[in-house]
Structure formats: C-alpha cells, structure tokens
Amino acid sequence: MKIFWKEISLKIVDVNNNKLAMKKKWYVWTLNWWGMSSVFSWLINWSYTISLQTFYDLYKMNGDIRQAISKIAKAVSRNGLYLVDNQKNIVDDQVLTDDVYELFKAPTFLKFKTDLYRNYFLSWELYIIPIYNLKWEIYWFQVLDSRLVLKDTDEYGNITRFLVTNPKTAQAKIYKPDELAYFKFESDVNYEVNGMWLLYWVVYDWLCDLEAMKTNYALYENNSIPNSILILNDDMTENEIKIAKEQFDIQFRWSENAHKMLIGWWIKEVKTISITPRDMEFINQRKMTVEKISAVFGVPKSILWYIEDVNYSNGREMRKEFIEWTIKPFEEDFENIINVLLDKFVPEIYKNYWLKCDWEQLEETQEWYNWQRADVERWILTINEVRVDRWLEPSKEENCDKHIISRNNVLLEDIALDASLYGGE
C-alpha cells in the first residue's frame, strides 16, 4: 500500500447543499488501496507511520478483530430497545416505542450497531448525523465513516465545524456542531482533538501475524522442495546415475518403506532439508495475536470459537464474564449515545422518555440449578454466591455468606468444634 500526498480542491457546501463562495485547498491522505482518495483528519502526529487507514485495513484483513466487533455489536441490546418515562416506568405505547425504535434501523438495528462499534473501536470517535425524509422529518440516524470527517478547531482546540467529504467527488459538506453528534471516548495523548487509537498496541502483532501467514502459505505452496538431497559421486556416468535413481525409487517408493536405512556405493553425501525454527513460530505467533485481540476487546477466546481447553463449566463462566464486564458497560455507553441523539435532534421525545437497552440474560437450565444446589451441599458455594450467579441481589439473612452443611443446617466452621454435629462421635 503506497501512501503519498495529493493537493485537491474541495467544493465547500453546507448541509442544505448550498455552495459557499469560499474555496479552500486541503492536504489529504491519498491511498491507492481502493484506487480513490480517502480523506482523514489531519494527522495525529507527523512522526507516526501508522494512520487511521491502518486500523480499517486491520479490520478488513484480520478475522479475529472483525469477529470480536461483530460479537459485541450483536450482543449489545440484543433484544432491542424499549422506552421508560420520567418515573422509570416501561411505556406501554407500542406504537410510540416502534416509531422511536425505527430511528436506529439504518436500515436495520444490527447494521446501525455494527457501523457504530466498527468506528468506535477503530477510531475511538463517532460521527452520527440525522437523515431526513422529504417532509424534513428524521428518517433515521447514520454513523459516518471516521476517515471521511475533518474537524476544524479554534485556537483553544474547540471544534467549530465538521467537514464530511465524499471521496469520489471530493465535495465536502460543512456541519455545525449542533448539526452533527460527535462522541470521543478517550483523547489522544499526543493530539487531544482526536480520539485515542484502541488498536494501536496490536498493530505490530497483526503485521507479524500477517507475515507469518504469508510464510506459512509459501511453505505449503512450495512443497515440491524435497526433504533431502543426495549428492552422488563425481565420477559416476549418466547411466550409473539413472540406475541409482531407479534403485532408490524401488527401495523407498511405498509408505511401508519409509524411514528405512539406505546404503549405496554411489552416495557421496546426504543433506536433510527441514523446517526452520522461524517457520515453526507461525502457530505461537497466531496464539499470541489472538490473546492480545481478545484482551483488547474484552471478548473471551471461546466467544471467538477458539475452543482449546474450553469445557462446559469454564465456557459458561467465560460467557457470563463477557456479558457482565464487556456487554453491560458497552450497553451503558450505547444507551447514553442513543439518548444524546434524541436530546439533540428529537427533544420532544427526550423530555418525556428515555431509551433503554433490552439486555441479554443467561438462559438458566434445571440442570444448572441442580449443579448449584449440589455445590452448596458440598460446601463449594455459599447461598449468596449462588444468588449472585443467578443475577439476584445477595441475601442479608444470617449465614448466607458462609458454607453450610445442609443435612443439619450447621456451619462448616463449627464442625471442628463439635464432631457430633457432623454425625461423628
């Protein structure tokens, strides 16, 4: 991928497509990746060789990153949205709920979430605009590609306008801060106007993984290379070499003759060709990259379908941790985003209602309940540990935080004091 500078002239228009008198030249990144210009924020730090485009290439070429973002997008508010009023009561008006819900189906709710989280993770920024119908009513909200947005700031770093550029026509529309919803989740330490790149610390692991995959592919593509070379005596005639080859083929042609010892007067030296330690590092490099990606997104490897060392018990625990520590915090952010959009663009709804995520609960089975009861009886779990595992509030009753022998309702810590409590003498 070649990156070079190109000076282009942008036709500046406002959101109503009215041409402004001024024309301004912008220096933009031009990449011959798609064969067209892609416009980014002016660069974070001139010394960096990594640009925002790098992370979109990362998303495009690494299946684990794409799957992690997809899993989070599908899990957040998996069951949709619902409205609550100012008293936090669920609104029974299904028509109103559906009308508000439609604002976030661009064209589907999953598509809206996928676009949102892709830009969220790749740029740590979000640009969302309302799309209007012919009656100038909001049809839905659209998440913009972060690469196509420029931010203009005053001398104090406050954003004064956004320029959203069409890379095909090089035409830019100006949006005022009140016409576009902008979210920045963490500022870049080098240039605080822009968001921090979450995937920055895994870029080089991904590049190593990419090169390892290329090497591994070349290893199998070039498998015509023999596993050994026989160096024959220099004084052998062409006919003797032919006879030696035929003898070698006859003696070692079939699988049952593999690894037999070969002794021949015509052999001067045997050189074995084997895979180098560097070639064998492919699997280790893959595992390390997967583990880092899993850590960045907070998605367990089992969720990404890496099932090594995963069983029913720890797999379910990983899924529980994924929902509790990854999905729930993201749903809180997601609720904030969609309600900021309502407050900014549909205030008549926001002043009376609040949108909530219909979050996913783990499907409990009778078998799981039986296991929990058995764990309580075996002194493995306390009653409150079971309640927390079932998404319930801990009980304040006496001894619920202690291990109990269910047979006599005796505390485990009291057994050593009186053996008769446990059936002893």
Phi, psi and omega in degrees: 000118180264139178239129179214162181275144175217135179263122181233156178256124182259135172275119186267126176227160176269185186293341177268012177068023176273126182288135177267156184292326186282150170230139183225143178266133179240140173271124185231159173286132174238126183237135176270040178279311176261353184084019178213168183282139173237129186257131180239177166296145176299148206297151182295308182212125189295340183278347182283138173266353179263128180246176178300327179300329180303320184285330174288326172295322177301314179297321183289325190255349181248113183295328181293319178294317179296320179292320180298315178295320179296318180297318180293316180298321181287328185278327181294127180049048187301326183265014175098203183233156173215159183260143170234152179271188183294340177266010179065027174267139180294132181282129181274350182286097184291328180295314178297316179301316180295322180296318178290320180300325182297335180296339185248023175248088187243077353276350177235160180296321178296320178297318178299315181293320181296313178299320182297311184283334175297311179289327178302310185280328185277327182240348183062021177223155176226136173236118183232131180238152173277140175256127185257150174270188183293337179271009182062034173255147181292122181273312174195175177257138182241133176273126182272152173292122185298337181289340187259014183240131173250142178249131176252133185235161173274187184293345180260005179086008177278134182287127181256336179193162176239140175245115180257118190252137171272115186292341181278319184259351183058030178257131183246139174255138179266131175241131173284160181304332180273000180255355182218134178271122182241130179234130175232122190267336173200133183280145174293134183290340180265334181209095193290349177294330182258165179276157177287140178275110183297322187271008185302321187280355176250003183300312184289330173296320179294319179297320176296319179297320179296315179293324178296321178294320178297317179296318180296320178295317179296326180299318180278329179294325182261035185286004175286350178294129181292158180274355176202158178236129176261119177262115185271166179298144184292332186270010180283141178278170180297322179293320178295322177296320180295318179294320180297320179295316180297319179296320179295316180297318181295321186282333187233018186290318189264161185297328180290348178263007182295144175067016174285153179283141180241126176234122179213138181295340186270356182268126177266320183200147176241125177245122180270135178253121182229167178289134181285156176304328179295321178294327183282353179282358184302313183294316179297320178296320179297314182297318181295318179296317179299318180296321179291318178297319178300320180290320182298315185270348184070031180247117180301151180299329179295328177292331178273010177072029167262103192257013177295131180063024178250129175235184184298319186290303183286335176295319178291324178295321177297319179295321178296315178297323179299315180290317186288316189253350177247303186290315182299313176299322178294326178292326175296317176296319182295317177300318179297318181297310185291330178281330172296321177298317178296317181296324185281321189243338179229063186296335180295335176272318186295328183292343181245340188223161178225132179275135180237150176279135173271090192279161185276137172248150179290138178279112180272146179240160179298326178298319180294319177299320179296321178296320180294319177299318179296323178293327176293317180293331180270009177067021179276320181238153171265170180297318181291328176296323177292318180298317178296321179295335178264015177065034178248159177288141177300144179280145178264005179292157184297139173071008179288344178261010181238155178284131185236138172275111189294336184301314182240009182054046183251141177290140180299324183290344180271350184298319183294337180280327183214101182297334182295337178295336181256014180090008180272182181248000000 
